[in-house]
Amino acid sequence: MLSRINDFAQSSKTVTEARKHTGNVSLIKEVALFISLFIVQMILMGIFGLILNFSVKNPSNDVTVLLSLLSFIPVPFFIILLSRKIEKRSLESFGFSPNALLSVAKGLLIGLAMFLAVVAIGIISGQYRFTGFDFSCAYLFIPYLVCFAIQSFGEEFYTRGWTLTYFSKNHSIITAIIISCIVFILPHMMNNGMNIMAIINIFLMGLVFAVLFLRFDNIWVGCGLHTIWNFTQGFLLGFNVSGIETSSIIKFTQTSSSIIGGGAFGPESSLIATFVIVIALILAIYYPKKD
């Protein structure tokens, strides 16, 4: 498994590009710089989110959620600006390959298949139940799709596009992946219903995103997968997205808060999701790669 991941990294133009300006930097300085930029990024997101929220009086739950997703807008601009100044990095070193549309389409298909598999297993096992439709919120289809895309791109950018490639310069790719997965968990820690299963599954999902990032050698596949996973889970099917409740066109409910189907965090904290994510990870690593 590790050798396959290393092979993906060795043939990755993104990783090669990120390592072009590797310097003789001490571990303390390297970590301190990363933590400083990460904290500033989180503060910037918080300020931007507050500005958006203050601009709307008495927002509904959907508006609040949409505004929170839009708070990811400054993330790529901030990271690109400082990384290009400090690390002298190119856009290609973040995974900005030219085949964006095809790669996003691949990610959308993978993510849709994954979450529909979670739902199918949940229905068969009696954990999830269909309860009806609600087309009164259909006007939110595009806003939610766009905002989930912005949020997903922001998360993929700072975890895989930046964190993974940042630490791959002076450390093994496995170390870089593990750090990126830990960083991926951190912003979710205060979400409603966060528990040990959610932490495990977010880490595993981070591994899937990282492997796809290296295997397809771009950030776009992960962006597509991330977007459709959240959008399908929340707005289309009515499950909580990492503990966040949204309106939905199709209504599903969890019949219990057991570890099998997930609790308040949603299906992402379920054993069902663990199973699907692990299968996806195995396929991402071992599915024959076309030359």
C-alpha positions, 0 to 999 in steps of 0.5 A: 500500500505505502509503496503504491502511494509513494509511486503516485508521489514519485510520478506526480508533477505537482509534488515535483513542482512543490519540491523545486524550492526546497530549502535548508529549513529547520523543523522548528521554523518549518512548523512555526511558519505553517502554524502561523499561516494556518492560524491567520487563515482561520482568523481571516475566515472568521472575520470574513464570515462575520462580515457576511453575517452582519450584512444580513438581518435575521438570516434563516438557517439556510442563509446562515449555512450558505454564508458560513460556506462562503467564508472559505472564499479568502482561503486560496487567495491568502495561501497563494499570495503568501506561498508565492512570496515566501516559498516562491511556488507556482500555481502548478505546485498546488495541483492546478492542472489544465484538465480541470473540467474532466477531473472535476467530472470524475470526482463528481461521479466518484463522490456520488457513487460513494454517498449513494452507497452509504445511503443504500447500505443504510436503507437495507440495514434499516438505519435510514428511512425515506420520508418524502419530498419538499420542493419548496426549497428547490430555489436553493439548489444552485446557491447550495451547489455553488457554496458547497463547491466554494467550501470544498475547494477551500478545504481541498486547497489548504489541506491537500493543495497546500498542507500536503505539498508543503510538508512533502518538500522536506519529509516523506509523502506518507508523513505529509499525508498524515499531517494533511489528514490531521489538519483536515480534522481540526476545523470540524472539531467544534461541529455538532455531534463530533465524536470518535467515529467522526474523527476516524472517518474524516481522517480516512476520507482525508486519506482518500482525498490525498491518494486521489490528489497524488494519483490524478496529480491534481486538486480538481478530482478531490474538489468534485468528490468533496462538493458532491458528497456534501451537496448530496448528503445535505441539500439533496437527501436531508442528512446533517453535513458534519453536524450541520443541518440544511434544507433538502429536496428529498427527505431521509431520516436516521432511525436511530443515533447508533454507531452503525448509522451515525449520530447528530454529526450525520452519516459521516460518523457511522460505521457504514461510512467507514466501510464505504470510505475504506473500500474507496481508499482500497480502490483509489490505491489498487485500481489499475491505472491506465497509462 
